[in-house]
């Protein structure tokens, strides 16, 4: 399991629109091959900053398969206009299982 973590900053006043667009985009992730789960978190101290966490079976499921898909283009169409700069995306693998 790989965790994609994307830090997304949105333009002021677009928070509700962004959250609604992400909700609308849920089926894009649900049908993506290798996608296990998706969650959006909003910053408490920095309310214009969001964390998008997506669990993938492999990093290629995200970086190759999803990013090359029409669904990725639709994702960007739905949410991209809300971005205040490009997202910062990183991938993580489990180093130590938790409880």
KOLBAMI-315866 format. One record per residue (C-alpha): residue number from 1; x, y, z; residue in three letters. Coordinates in nm, 4 decimals, decimal comma. Layout:
<atoms>
+-----+----------+----------+----------+-----+
:   i :        u :        v :        w :  aa :
+-----+----------+----------+----------+-----+
: NUM :        X :        Y :        Z : Ala :
...
+-----+----------+----------+----------+-----+
</atoms>
This chain:
<atoms>
+-----+----------+----------+----------+-----+
:   i :        u :        v :        w :  aa :
+-----+----------+----------+----------+-----+
:   1 :   0,0000 :   0,0000 :   0,0000 : Unk :
:   2 :   0,1250 :   0,3458 :  -0,0982 : Unk :
:   3 :  -0,0019 :   0,6728 :   0,0461 : Unk :
:   4 :  -0,0204 :   0,9728 :  -0,1832 : Unk :
:   5 :  -0,0177 :   1,2920 :   0,0199 : Unk :
:   6 :  -0,0970 :   1,6135 :  -0,1652 : Unk :
:   7 :  -0,0793 :   1,9515 :   0,0052 : Unk :
:   8 :  -0,3267 :   2,1743 :  -0,1757 : Unk :
:   9 :  -0,3631 :   2,5457 :  -0,1118 : Unk :
:  10 :  -0,6857 :   2,6987 :  -0,2375 : Unk :
:  11 :  -0,7711 :   3,0560 :  -0,3250 : Unk :
:  12 :  -0,9413 :   3,2551 :  -0,0498 : Unk :
:  13 :  -1,3175 :   3,2345 :  -0,0734 : Unk :
:  14 :  -1,3111 :   2,9119 :  -0,2776 : Unk :
:  15 :  -1,3063 :   2,6666 :   0,0131 : Unk :
:  16 :  -1,6693 :   2,5560 :  -0,0181 : Unk :
:  17 :  -1,6484 :   2,5292 :  -0,3967 : Unk :
:  18 :  -1,3306 :   2,3221 :  -0,3686 : Unk :
:  19 :  -1,4802 :   2,0851 :  -0,1111 : Unk :
:  20 :  -1,7931 :   2,0390 :  -0,3234 : Unk :
:  21 :  -1,5807 :   1,9711 :  -0,6315 : Unk :
:  22 :  -1,3767 :   1,7102 :  -0,4440 : Unk :
:  23 :  -1,7001 :   1,5433 :  -0,3295 : Unk :
:  24 :  -1,8172 :   1,5393 :  -0,6913 : Unk :
:  25 :  -1,4852 :   1,3817 :  -0,7930 : Unk :
:  26 :  -1,5118 :   1,0892 :  -0,5480 : Unk :
:  27 :  -1,6362 :   0,8453 :  -0,8173 : Unk :
:  28 :  -1,3247 :   0,9203 :  -1,0240 : Unk :
:  29 :  -1,1106 :   0,7798 :  -0,7451 : Unk :
:  30 :  -1,3508 :   0,4995 :  -0,6554 : Unk :
:  31 :  -1,3281 :   0,3541 :  -1,0053 : Unk :
:  32 :  -0,9542 :   0,4130 :  -1,0519 : Unk :
:  33 :  -0,7641 :   0,0844 :  -1,0747 : Unk :
:  34 :  -0,5540 :   0,0352 :  -0,7628 : Unk :
:  35 :  -0,7232 :   0,3083 :  -0,5582 : Unk :
:  36 :  -0,8012 :   0,1845 :  -0,2075 : Unk :
:  37 :  -0,9320 :   0,5000 :  -0,0397 : Unk :
:  38 :  -0,9375 :   0,8793 :  -0,0556 : Unk :
:  39 :  -0,9731 :   1,1388 :   0,2179 : Unk :
:  40 :  -0,9632 :   1,5190 :   0,2231 : Unk :
:  41 :  -0,8484 :   1,7017 :   0,5368 : Unk :
:  42 :  -0,8673 :   2,0762 :   0,6005 : Unk :
:  43 :  -0,6136 :   2,2703 :   0,8030 : Unk :
:  44 :  -0,7283 :   2,4140 :   1,1338 : Unk :
:  45 :  -0,4610 :   2,6809 :   1,1644 : Unk :
:  46 :  -0,4242 :   2,7333 :   0,7892 : Unk :
:  47 :  -0,7814 :   2,7006 :   0,6644 : Unk :
:  48 :  -0,6854 :   2,7487 :   0,2995 : Unk :
:  49 :  -0,4580 :   2,4419 :   0,3145 : Unk :
:  50 :  -0,5872 :   2,0912 :   0,2511 : Unk :
:  51 :  -0,4316 :   1,7474 :   0,2620 : Unk :
:  52 :  -0,5534 :   1,4982 :   0,0055 : Unk :
:  53 :  -0,4636 :   1,1450 :   0,1133 : Unk :
:  54 :  -0,5133 :   0,8666 :  -0,1378 : Unk :
:  55 :  -0,4165 :   0,5059 :  -0,0724 : Unk :
:  56 :  -0,3003 :   0,3191 :  -0,3814 : Unk :
:  57 :  -0,1962 :  -0,0422 :  -0,4266 : Unk :
:  58 :   0,1194 :   0,0737 :  -0,6114 : Unk :
:  59 :   0,2796 :   0,4089 :  -0,6862 : Unk :
:  60 :   0,2313 :   0,3335 :  -1,0580 : Unk :
:  61 :  -0,1444 :   0,3095 :  -1,0030 : Unk :
:  62 :  -0,1272 :   0,6807 :  -0,9278 : Unk :
:  63 :   0,1671 :   0,8152 :  -1,1260 : Unk :
:  64 :   0,1158 :   0,6128 :  -1,4444 : Unk :
:  65 :  -0,2376 :   0,4752 :  -1,4659 : Unk :
:  66 :  -0,4466 :   0,7446 :  -1,2953 : Unk :
:  67 :  -0,2488 :   1,0437 :  -1,4201 : Unk :
:  68 :  -0,2750 :   0,9158 :  -1,7793 : Unk :
:  69 :  -0,6515 :   0,8675 :  -1,7534 : Unk :
:  70 :  -0,9425 :   1,0802 :  -1,8654 : Unk :
:  71 :  -1,0576 :   1,0704 :  -1,5024 : Unk :
:  72 :  -0,7434 :   1,2589 :  -1,3964 : Unk :
:  73 :  -0,8216 :   1,5269 :  -1,6546 : Unk :
:  74 :  -1,1752 :   1,5464 :  -1,5153 : Unk :
:  75 :  -1,0348 :   1,5733 :  -1,1590 : Unk :
:  76 :  -0,8208 :   1,8673 :  -1,2648 : Unk :
:  77 :  -1,1142 :   2,0275 :  -1,4493 : Unk :
:  78 :  -1,3290 :   2,0025 :  -1,1366 : Unk :
:  79 :  -1,0780 :   2,1336 :  -0,8834 : Unk :
:  80 :  -0,7851 :   2,2967 :  -1,0627 : Unk :
:  81 :  -0,9357 :   2,6454 :  -1,0829 : Unk :
:  82 :  -0,9513 :   2,6507 :  -0,7007 : Unk :
:  83 :  -0,5767 :   2,5878 :  -0,6577 : Unk :
:  84 :  -0,3551 :   2,8688 :  -0,5360 : Unk :
:  85 :  -0,0425 :   2,7264 :  -0,6968 : Unk :
:  86 :   0,0455 :   2,3688 :  -0,7842 : Unk :
:  87 :  -0,0146 :   2,0975 :  -0,5232 : Unk :
:  88 :   0,2869 :   1,9432 :  -0,3515 : Unk :
:  89 :   0,2533 :   1,5668 :  -0,3994 : Unk :
:  90 :   0,4580 :   1,3004 :  -0,2191 : Unk :
:  91 :   0,4290 :   0,9232 :  -0,1934 : Unk :
:  92 :   0,4920 :   0,7185 :   0,1196 : Unk :
:  93 :   0,5355 :   0,3519 :   0,2017 : Unk :
:  94 :   0,4882 :   0,1991 :   0,5469 : Unk :
:  95 :   0,8132 :   0,2083 :   0,7455 : Unk :
:  96 :   0,6657 :   0,0876 :   1,0737 : Unk :
:  97 :   0,3125 :  -0,0488 :   1,1096 : Unk :
:  98 :   0,1056 :   0,1252 :   1,3733 : Unk :
:  99 :  -0,1712 :  -0,0106 :   1,5928 : Unk :
+-----+----------+----------+----------+-----+
</atoms>
